[in-house]
């Protein structure tokens, strides 16, 4: 994802406004030019000097400020992204109605950039039918809604309505920027689709303390889930030991072992139109699991482990797929030669029987736990139907582009797009 983008952080009048400081700071540290547009009510909760020091820019509040440069529309016209945190019930209502009685409202209406909102309010306000209708309207227009979370609110109250933490909001903002650069920010082509996605790496216990595992962080699977949800899909994410937060707006089913992942994916696949196996699954598990910690003084200088093969989850899902259901697998290989890498992918594709296989190279310093990825998508015949390199969110959108709109003949072998 390109750095140095122009981002507006709109702050409105709620107690959660203090968390907006963390959002601004994180985006600035990512190298972006952050302009804060605050309502008068917001500045009653967090001070202008704090926001200006953190953003390294003046705070904009007055609709009639900078009239000569038409600032009330110029801010929106020139930004790459708008993040509103917190977004109060009043702000959501004004956005849904298209009202522009302050600088933030004008900025929103004057912008064609993606919009991310982080609602924050009491539970009764969030569950009110008027708020629910306003949020539905905003979602239908492509606005990305992050949260709210469930937790402690103002005073003694607790429940849904707590603003998501800055890390989650920033992750959604960066994903929106990545998607926008890929031209997919407002695409709702997966609306009504049900997608089951696995992510992360399974762990097979040796004893209560140790396990056999792998280096998968779950970033690519989480990116796929976030991208699919942003494009309107109903997503179930089967998550095995993720090192990154799961995206909001998806159903998460945590698992640990390969057997648990198999059971969860089989259950999720029953109602899914598309199944994507992005998790790194352990091929083997210990034949026996010790009930207590294995002691070095008892095992000696060498410890022999007997491993048994785990079931092939992808092949099983492909064999059991329902009519019209698409099954997508992943193949992570260490082969450095492109031709040999593709041959490994085609061999695996034939063995698994899935509709598409996403092949990517991994190694000591690439693939795992990295922000970027490079993939080649093969169809059931082994032909290259897509290829993408870049941030994992943009790669996720490229994969979904192929899966949701299978390429016709005559597509480019390097992008999957018509020549």
Helices and strands as residue ranges (DSSP letters): E 6-11, H 17-29, E 33-38, G 42-44, H 48-55, G 67-69, H 71-78, E 81-87, H 89-97, H 103-109, E 114-119, H 123-127, H 129-140, E 144-145, E 149-152, E 158-162, H 166-181, E 194-200, E 204-205, E 211-212, H 219-230, E 234-240, E 251-255, H 258-269, E 274-277, E 284-286, H 296-299, E 307-309, H 313-319, E 326-333, H 338-352, E 356-361, E 372-379, E 384-391, H 392-404
